Amino acid sequence: MVMTGDSLFVLRERTEGGDKDVAEALPLDDFVRLVNATGPQVVPRVTKNDAAFAKQLVRKT
């Protein structure tokens, strides 16, 4: 991660040939969204109680 002089953030990958930009310069909020989307995604844990509650929220016709 590199912060530019105008307060933008760049994600870089270090390789043998030098540094390579992975994405363009972004403001902090957009950069955080990019980094969160890049890594492995966490699957939310759903318990039996959560599933039963979600089933009750479905509107019956």
Buried (B, 14 or more C-beta within 10 A) or exposed (E): EEEEEEEBBBBEEEEEEEEEEEBEBBEEEBBEEBBEEEEEEEEEEEEEEEEEEEEEEEEEE
